[in-house]
Amino acid sequence: MRLNFPRPSRRGLLAGAAAAALAACGRDAKSQDEPSIGPLPPLKQGARFPVGCAVTTDHLRDPAYAALLTREFTQVTAEWEMKMEYILQDDGSLRFDAPDAIAAFAKANGMSLFAHTLVWYAQSPAAFQRLDGQGDAFAKAYGDYIASVAGRYRDAAGWDVVNEAVAEDGNGLRQCLWSKNLGQIDYMRRAFDAARAAAPDAVLLLNDYNLESLPAKRATFMRLAETLLKTGAPLTGLGTQSHIAADLPPGAVTTSINDLARLGLPIHVSELDISLNRAQGVLVSRDVWRERQRRLAGEIGEAFARLPSDKRVSFTIWGLRDSDSWLRSQRENPSPPWDEALFFDDQGRPKPMLADLERGLAV
């Protein structure tokens, strides 16, 4: 049985505002008319760096999905099946069937694997809760887990080593089971050290979200990265998730990416989607939000592509088709709202914003 752990609060969507937006647009969420366009070159064709997609083993079993994925992308990330919630069982044993299947799919199709994630504040498995307050025993289990998992996928292109360590509003760092037992900075330093020992060639990242929309959170994130570097942690890249909404002001994405790049570490756009449903302004038509969505797609593609080549890790979209998005997932949301956050529609047809993204990535 899959373990269930609390989700970060960003996953609690604004259901009331979403319903009002749908009413204002005069559309039924179950009968949406998603626009699509004619054939486009594969997304990977114009990019000079890995372009990735988040996947699950359920999706990979669908031949149509697999064909579209391999046509468009050069890299895959496990959406959730490489997290502790899947791998670490209540008795402390490790389950690798799904992540092994994803790694095997990548290898069989000539794709790279980006691994997500080793340590996340939102998960506190029973196997570690039993060791809460036990000092050396907790530290040993922590190091052993990271060594086992990162070592098994030592050929991965990179790892999100520490995920979402900054507080929701950017005011300091999150408290969690890991910080309680190992120290606020030391739990991260230990994770990076263990990951480097197990996977010596992987890019090791600090990963977080809302860095584009909350400058205060971005500043805290950057200070944390500097602190880790000063401690000697083998931090070799920064992940900006880029779960953004269509109302993000023009220039915010570019400012954020350029700001992060000032630290001199390579950047990974790690979990991109552009939500219509989370945009504020219930009287704005869906077509207006789509136009703003297209602008953002072009902007983030261009901002990333204009980084120096040695400052780009990869560019990852968090799902293939709209129907695959976590924003619609029963797993993430008991009553999933309507959204069109990805670059292919429910049927796998390219949407207009894919053309804008391709133009941006090709600059």
N, C-alpha and C positions, 0 to 999 in steps of 0.2 A: 504493500500500500504506500502511495506517495505521501510524504509528510507534508503537513500544511502549516505554514508559518505566516506571521503578520506581513502584510505588504506595506511598502512605503506609502505615505499619505498622498503622494502625487497620483497614485493609482485610484484615488477616490474621485471620480469625475463629477462634474456639475450637472447632475441629471435634470434638475429643474430648469436650468438655463437651456440645456440641450433641447428639452421638450418644447420650450417656448420658441427656440430658434426654428425647430421643425415646423411648428404651427405658423410662424411668420412666413416661412418659405412656401407653405401650402403643400408640403410633401408628406407622404407616409414613409416612415423609416424602413418598412419592409418592401416598398415598391420603388426604391430610389432609381433614378435615371442617371447612371454614372456615365459621363462622357468618355469616349475613347477616340483614338486617332488611327491613322493608317500605320503600316509597318515602319519601324525605326531601326537603325543599326543597333546591334547589341550594345548595352550600356558599357560593357567592358572594352568595346572597340576603341573608343576615343580617350580612355583614361590611361595615364602613364604610371599608375599605381594600382595596387589591389583594390577591387570593388567587391564588397561582401554583402551577404544577406543572412539574417537570423532564420534558423530552421528548427524544426522538430522532426523526430523520427516518423511521427504519423504523416506529416506532409511528404517526407521523402519516399514514402510507399506509393504515392500517387504518380504514375508515369507522366501525366501532363505537367504536373508541378515540377518534377525532376527535370524534364526537358526544358522548360522555361528557365528554371534556375541555372542550369549549366550553360544555356545559351547566353544569358545576360551577365553572369557573375564569375569571378575567379576565386572567391573565398567564401567560406561559410563560418557562422558562429552558432553554437548551440543556444537557442533562446532561453532555455531553463534547465536542460538535462545535463549540464556540467556544473550546476550549483549544488551546494551541500544538501538542499532539500531533496534532490534526487539521489545523489551518490551515497551520502552517509545515512545508514540505517540506524534504527533505535538501539540495536545491540552493539553498535560501533563497527559493524562490517561495512564494506564498500561495494556498491553496485555499479558496474561499468557497462552493462549491456547497451543502453541507449547512447552514451557518449562514444563507445567503441563503434557503434553503427554509423554515427555521424562522421567520425574520423575516417572510417573505411570508405564511406561514400565520397568524401573529399579526395582521398588518395586515388580511388578508382576513376575519378573524373578529372584528375589533374588539377585539383583545386587546393588551395592552402586552407588550413584550419586556424581560426582565431578562437582562443579559449576564454570562456566567461562562466563563472568568476570564482576565485578562490575564497575570498573573505568578504562577507556582506553583513552589515550591521543588523539587517532585518531578519536574519536567520539565527536561531539559537537551538540547534538540534538537541534531542534528548540525550544523546551520547555525551555531549559537552555539558549539558545542565547537570548531569550526575557528578561531574568533576568540578562544579562551581565552588570556588574557594579553596581548592586543593593544591594550589601553588605549582610545584614541580610536575605533578601528574597532569594538570591541565596544560602546562606549557609543552610537555612532551607529546601529548595527544595532538595538540595544535600543530606542532612541527611535523609530526608523523603524517598527519592528514595531508598537509600541503606537499610534503615530499612524495607521498604516494600518488597523488592526483597529478601534480605538475610533472612528476617523473614519468608517469604512464603516457602523457602527451607531450613529452619533451621536444618532439619535432614540430609542435604548434608554432606558428609564426609569432604569436604573442599571447600574453595573459592579461586579463583585467585582474590584477592581484588584489587590490582593495577597491571595493565598490561603494560609492555614496557615503563617504566618511564625514562630509560636511553637513552641519545642521540645515534643516529645511529652509530657514530664512537667511542662512549664511552667518548667523551669529555663533561662531565657535564650531566645535566638533560634536558629533553624536556620541552619546553614551550607549554602550552595548555590552553584551556578555564578554566580548573580547577585550574591550578597554577596562572593564571591571577587574578582570583577572590578570591582565598582562600590562596594563598601563596604556594611556591614551595614544602616545606615539609609539611605544615599544611594540604593541600588537601589530602595527603596520610594518615597522622595521623588521620584526621577526618574519613576517609573511614575505617580504621582499627578499630577505636573505635566504629563506628556505626555498623560495621559488627559483632564485638564481642558481642555487646549488643543484636543484633537480633538473632545471631546463636552462643550461648555460647559454644557449643561443637565442632564446626568445626575447622579444621586446616585452618589458614589464611595465604595466601602466597603473596609474591612479585614475579612476573613472568616476564621473559625477554628472549631474543633470542640472538644468535651469541656469547654466553658466551664461547663456545668451540673454536671458530675461532678467536676471538678478545680479547686477554688477557687484553688490556686496558679497554675494556667495562666491562669485568668481574670484574676488580678491582673497577671501579666506582659503579657497581651494589653492590658489597660487602660493599663499604663505605656507600652507601645509606642504606643498611640493618642495618648497625651498627648505623647510625644516627637515624633511626626510632626506634631502640631498646632503644637508649639513651633517646629519648623523651618519652618513656613509651608506645609506640605503641604495641598492642598485635599481633605482627608479630611472627608467630609460624612455618614458613616453607619457603623454597625457591624453586621456580619453574624455571628449566632450560628447555626451550622449545625444544631444540635439533632438530630444522629444519636444518639439516646438509647436506653437499654435499659429494659425494664419493671421492673427492680429499682431504678431511681433513687428515692431517698427522697422522700416527700411534701415539698413546699416548696422543693426544690432548684432547680427550674425558675424559680419565682417569684423566689427570691432572686437568681438569676443575672441575669434580665432587669432587675430593679430595680437591681441593682448596676451593670450596664452603662449603664443610663439615667442614672446619676449624672454621667457625662461630658457630658451635654447633647446628645449626638448621636442622631439617629433610629436605630431598631433594625430590622433585618431578620431575622426567623426564616427562614433561607435554605435549609435542606436537611432539613426535618423528616421523620424516620421513627422508629418506636418498635419496636425489635426485641424479640421474645420469645426468640430463640435466643441472644442475647448476655447475657441475664440470668443472674446467678450463683445457683445453687441447683438442682442437678439433680433433687432429689426433690420440687420444687414442681410441682404439676400445671399443665398448660397453661391450664386454666380460671382458675386463680388469677392466672397471668401476664396473661391477657386482661383480667381485672378491673383489675389494676394499670395495664395499658396504657390502658384507658379512663379511669382517673383522671388519668393523665399527659396524655392528649389534652385533657381538659377543663381541666386546670390551665394548660397552656401557652397554650391559646386564650384563657383569661380573663386570664392575666398580660399577654399582649400587648395584648389589647383594652383593658385598663385604663390603658395608657400614654396620655399626652396625644396628641391627634390629630397634632400636629406632630412627635411623636417615634416615629411608626410609618412605616416604609418600605413593607413588604409582608410577607406571610406565605406562605411557599412550602413545598410538600410535595415530597419527592424521589422522585417517581414516582406513577403513577396507580393501577394495580392491583398486587396482591401479585406477580403473575407478571412485572411490569416492574421490580421492585426490583433495585438493584445488589447487594443482599444475596443474591440468587439468581443473579446474572449469571455466565455462563461467562467473560465478558470480565474480570470482577473476580476471580473465584474459579474455579480450574480444576475443582474439585469442589464446586459451589455447595451450601450447606446449605439445609435447609428454613427458612423463616421466614414470618411474617405481619406485616410491619412497616408496611403501608400501610392506607389507609382504604377501599379497595374490594377485594373478593376477586378471585380469578383470572378470574372471569366478569364482572367489572365491577359486581357487586352491592354496595350499601353495607353496611358492617360496623357493629356496634353502636358502636364508638368514634367513628365519624363523627358520630353524634348528640351524643356528649359534646363533641366538638370544636366543632360548630355552636353548642351552648349556650354554650360558653366564649367563642367569638368574638363572640357577640351581646350580651354583657353591656353 
